[in-house]
């Protein structure tokens, strides 16, 4: 009995530091270390990595650098993740926050906490330039003879499965670049995919006459561009959110977006919550 008790005490002494670290809040850890560990996904122009130098750039990279300055903490780009696995990275404490382009959904919202948006993006359908079948008629996409190309875990996959379940699905792996889905459409491998206007506009600018944005009375989705943290980390999210709101209201975020918005009007800016004095 005494040997069993001693063995249990040794086991607890080995395990307890890990358990204590896992149980500590992200807020407490960030306040202690002065570091926010960010997960990221490369997605032009939100977050980009130069293949030659490894240097980061993009809207969210620049915004997070300003967040770090505002909070007096270091931003550490710890791990490249995808929309399909970033929640796991948060839950296992590999990262403190998903610091790339994320659009809040009810499905993922059951597992994470979101910040306020820094801007909004309209998502619609993209087809080959000569294809007019779905103009002002998104419902015609939901047919067995229509092939939709998506990226696993991305909003394109969510839209396809929820809005157009009868269409055939050509799904790309989670870390695929969105240009692969757009190329699938341009080459005829698929009929349609779903992206925001900015992404489509950049592709069309570099591939003239290949694809077009389907005209419609309203977009398929309108999403705020946010950050995400582990569910329950309200103090941490509130701290970062306060910095984001400050940057939005000071005009710093608009200046950053201006640097990367290759096609004017593709971002919907956050409305100011006040009326100027008369």
Secondary structure, 3 states (H helix, E strand, C coil): CHHHHHHHHHHHHHHHHHHHHHHCCHHHHHHHHCEEEEEECCECCCEEECCCCCCEECHHHHHHHHHHHHHCCEEEEEEECCCCCHHHHHHCCCCCEEEEEEECCHHHHCCEEECCCCEEEEEEEEEECCCCCCCCCHHHHCCCCCEEEEECCCHHHHHHHHHCCCCEEEEECCCCCHHHHHHHHHHCCCCEEEEEHHHHHHHHHHCCCCEEECCCCCCCEEEEEEEEEECCCHHHHHHHHHHHHHHHHHCHHHHHHHHHCCCCCCCEECCCCCCCCC
